[in-house]
Amino acid sequence: MRLVFKAPSRLGNVIMADSAPWTSDVDSMRLIAEGDNDRPVLMVNLNKYKSEAGYSDGALYREYMRALDILILEPGGVKKFQYSVSGQPVGSQGIDEIIGILYPSHEAFLSIKEQRSSERNFELRGMCIKTAVIHRISDPVSEALVSLPDIKN
């Protein structure tokens, strides 16, 4: 199966995808998605929020989280964990929150920017996120996460 990705939407003069540009890892993900061994994938989001987002209880942050929850469900994803960072005993990385989202397949994750609620989500993401790094875990261990309970919002 060949995945087709449509061009990113525009929000005024800003391309929506610019708030979450793909890295070269997406090429590896596409190969998995197009092959016979696509499998669940856990995406671990390390987010640092802009002060105007009002993390963790501001109106803009809460609106972004509602939009993210909707977007996650559209391709069949589930939020497995969401934690505020309490400190960093080793190293230095400025993050406020860690969110783990399990998608049923690499193909499902790769379709995220094509979902119905994607445009609004990425607009809010651009307003809230100062920096974000998303780590992909797709080895067989991540499949055990399917049995963990989902976060109920």
GUTORDO-86410 format. One record per residue (C-alpha): x, y, z. Coordinates in nm, 3 decimals, decimal comma, always signed. Layout:
rec xx=X; yy=Y; zz=Z;
...
This chain:
rec xx=+0,000; yy=+0,000; zz=+0,000;
rec xx=+0,137; yy=+0,345; zz=-0,091;
rec xx=+0,056; yy=+0,626; zz=+0,152;
rec xx=-0,040; yy=+0,958; zz=+0,000;
rec xx=+0,017; yy=+1,273; zz=+0,202;
rec xx=-0,165; yy=+1,588; zz=+0,104;
rec xx=-0,006; yy=+1,930; zz=+0,117;
rec xx=-0,026; yy=+2,109; zz=+0,450;
rec xx=-0,311; yy=+2,350; zz=+0,513;
rec xx=-0,256; yy=+2,723; zz=+0,557;
rec xx=-0,357; yy=+2,930; zz=+0,856;
rec xx=-0,333; yy=+3,286; zz=+0,728;
rec xx=+0,026; yy=+3,320; zz=+0,609;
rec xx=+0,155; yy=+3,028; zz=+0,816;
rec xx=+0,166; yy=+2,671; zz=+0,691;
rec xx=-0,003; yy=+2,453; zz=+0,953;
rec xx=+0,263; yy=+2,182; zz=+0,939;
rec xx=+0,532; yy=+2,438; zz=+1,031;
rec xx=+0,427; yy=+2,409; zz=+1,396;
rec xx=+0,516; yy=+2,038; zz=+1,380;
rec xx=+0,762; yy=+1,971; zz=+1,097;
rec xx=+0,845; yy=+1,610; zz=+1,015;
rec xx=+1,200; yy=+1,485; zz=+1,064;
rec xx=+1,389; yy=+1,231; zz=+0,853;
rec xx=+1,256; yy=+0,955; zz=+1,084;
rec xx=+0,928; yy=+0,983; zz=+0,893;
rec xx=+1,096; yy=+0,806; zz=+0,600;
rec xx=+1,158; yy=+0,504; zz=+0,824;
rec xx=+0,801; yy=+0,522; zz=+0,951;
rec xx=+0,663; yy=+0,528; zz=+0,596;
rec xx=+0,860; yy=+0,213; zz=+0,510;
rec xx=+0,709; yy=+0,037; zz=+0,812;
rec xx=+0,360; yy=+0,167; zz=+0,730;
rec xx=+0,384; yy=+0,052; zz=+0,370;
rec xx=+0,524; yy=-0,290; zz=+0,458;
rec xx=+0,371; yy=-0,607; zz=+0,596;
rec xx=+0,491; yy=-0,545; zz=+0,951;
rec xx=+0,314; yy=-0,224; zz=+1,053;
rec xx=+0,249; yy=-0,235; zz=+1,425;
rec xx=+0,142; yy=-0,015; zz=+1,717;
rec xx=+0,366; yy=+0,282; zz=+1,789;
rec xx=+0,402; yy=+0,479; zz=+2,111;
rec xx=+0,477; yy=+0,848; zz=+2,061;
rec xx=+0,631; yy=+1,012; zz=+2,369;
rec xx=+0,588; yy=+1,389; zz=+2,353;
rec xx=+0,826; yy=+1,610; zz=+2,555;
rec xx=+0,665; yy=+1,955; zz=+2,557;
rec xx=+0,779; yy=+2,297; zz=+2,674;
rec xx=+0,497; yy=+2,550; zz=+2,670;
rec xx=+0,498; yy=+2,922; zz=+2,593;
rec xx=+0,411; yy=+3,136; zz=+2,894;
rec xx=+0,099; yy=+3,266; zz=+2,718;
rec xx=-0,036; yy=+2,908; zz=+2,702;
rec xx=-0,084; yy=+2,916; zz=+3,077;
rec xx=+0,045; yy=+2,566; zz=+3,142;
rec xx=-0,101; yy=+2,376; zz=+3,330;
rec xx=-0,436; yy=+2,536; zz=+3,397;
rec xx=-0,465; yy=+2,832; zz=+3,158;
rec xx=-0,755; yy=+2,863; zz=+2,915;
rec xx=-0,536; yy=+2,836; zz=+2,603;
rec xx=-0,358; yy=+2,525; zz=+2,733;
rec xx=-0,690; yy=+2,360; zz=+2,823;
rec xx=-0,831; yy=+2,440; zz=+2,477;
rec xx=-0,523; yy=+2,285; zz=+2,316;
rec xx=-0,558; yy=+1,970; zz=+2,529;
rec xx=-0,926; yy=+1,936; zz=+2,429;
rec xx=-0,830; yy=+1,971; zz=+2,061;
rec xx=-0,544; yy=+1,722; zz=+2,102;
rec xx=-0,775; yy=+1,468; zz=+2,267;
rec xx=-1,010; yy=+1,488; zz=+1,968;
rec xx=-0,725; yy=+1,460; zz=+1,717;
rec xx=-0,574; yy=+1,157; zz=+1,893;
rec xx=-0,901; yy=+0,963; zz=+1,862;
rec xx=-0,955; yy=+1,025; zz=+1,490;
rec xx=-0,686; yy=+0,780; zz=+1,366;
rec xx=-0,754; yy=+0,542; zz=+1,657;
rec xx=-0,493; yy=+0,666; zz=+1,904;
rec xx=-0,522; yy=+0,659; zz=+2,284;
rec xx=-0,350; yy=+0,871; zz=+2,545;
rec xx=-0,166; yy=+0,630; zz=+2,776;
rec xx=-0,005; yy=+0,881; zz=+3,011;
rec xx=+0,031; yy=+1,253; zz=+3,075;
rec xx=+0,262; yy=+1,389; zz=+3,346;
rec xx=+0,400; yy=+1,724; zz=+3,458;
rec xx=+0,778; yy=+1,714; zz=+3,490;
rec xx=+0,885; yy=+1,751; zz=+3,854;
rec xx=+1,259; yy=+1,789; zz=+3,797;
rec xx=+1,568; yy=+1,660; zz=+3,618;
rec xx=+1,827; yy=+1,489; zz=+3,839;
rec xx=+2,055; yy=+1,422; zz=+3,540;
rec xx=+2,104; yy=+1,635; zz=+3,230;
rec xx=+1,926; yy=+1,947; zz=+3,119;
rec xx=+1,624; yy=+1,973; zz=+2,896;
rec xx=+1,356; yy=+2,236; zz=+2,943;
rec xx=+1,025; yy=+2,051; zz=+2,933;
rec xx=+0,702; yy=+2,097; zz=+3,125;
rec xx=+0,507; yy=+1,786; zz=+3,034;
rec xx=+0,540; yy=+1,433; zz=+2,900;
rec xx=+0,251; yy=+1,279; zz=+2,706;
rec xx=+0,244; yy=+0,919; zz=+2,576;
rec xx=+0,009; yy=+0,844; zz=+2,289;
rec xx=-0,032; yy=+0,494; zz=+2,147;
rec xx=-0,139; yy=+0,469; zz=+1,782;
rec xx=-0,260; yy=+0,141; zz=+1,633;
rec xx=-0,002; yy=+0,165; zz=+1,354;
rec xx=+0,263; yy=+0,386; zz=+1,198;
rec xx=+0,016; yy=+0,453; zz=+0,919;
rec xx=-0,233; yy=+0,588; zz=+1,174;
rec xx=+0,024; yy=+0,827; zz=+1,322;
rec xx=+0,137; yy=+0,942; zz=+0,978;
rec xx=-0,223; yy=+1,035; zz=+0,895;
rec xx=-0,244; yy=+1,279; zz=+1,188;
rec xx=-0,202; yy=+1,593; zz=+0,976;
rec xx=-0,481; yy=+1,476; zz=+0,745;
rec xx=-0,746; yy=+1,430; zz=+1,014;
rec xx=-1,061; yy=+1,642; zz=+1,032;
rec xx=-0,956; yy=+1,825; zz=+1,349;
rec xx=-0,591; yy=+1,860; zz=+1,250;
rec xx=-0,602; yy=+2,222; zz=+1,136;
rec xx=-0,744; yy=+2,353; zz=+1,464;
rec xx=-0,513; yy=+2,133; zz=+1,670;
rec xx=-0,201; yy=+2,253; zz=+1,493;
rec xx=-0,315; yy=+2,615; zz=+1,513;
rec xx=-0,347; yy=+2,579; zz=+1,892;
rec xx=-0,022; yy=+2,384; zz=+1,907;
rec xx=+0,158; yy=+2,675; zz=+1,741;
rec xx=+0,016; yy=+2,913; zz=+2,001;
rec xx=+0,102; yy=+2,690; zz=+2,300;
rec xx=+0,419; yy=+2,493; zz=+2,230;
rec xx=+0,757; yy=+2,661; zz=+2,267;
rec xx=+0,953; yy=+2,343; zz=+2,190;
rec xx=+0,857; yy=+1,980; zz=+2,148;
rec xx=+1,038; yy=+1,660; zz=+2,076;
rec xx=+0,845; yy=+1,345; zz=+1,997;
rec xx=+1,018; yy=+1,011; zz=+2,048;
rec xx=+0,898; yy=+0,701; zz=+1,863;
rec xx=+0,891; yy=+0,362; zz=+2,032;
rec xx=+0,782; yy=+0,086; zz=+1,799;
rec xx=+0,968; yy=-0,223; zz=+1,907;
rec xx=+0,771; yy=-0,523; zz=+2,038;
rec xx=+0,786; yy=-0,381; zz=+2,393;
rec xx=+0,557; yy=-0,097; zz=+2,285;
rec xx=+0,293; yy=-0,353; zz=+2,189;
rec xx=+0,264; yy=-0,446; zz=+2,557;
rec xx=+0,139; yy=-0,092; zz=+2,617;
rec xx=-0,182; yy=-0,180; zz=+2,432;
rec xx=-0,302; yy=-0,351; zz=+2,751;
rec xx=-0,235; yy=-0,049; zz=+2,976;
rec xx=-0,547; yy=+0,148; zz=+3,071;
rec xx=-0,620; yy=+0,462; zz=+2,870;
rec xx=-0,644; yy=+0,802; zz=+3,034;
rec xx=-1,006; yy=+0,902; zz=+3,072;
rec xx=-1,055; yy=+1,274; zz=+3,012;
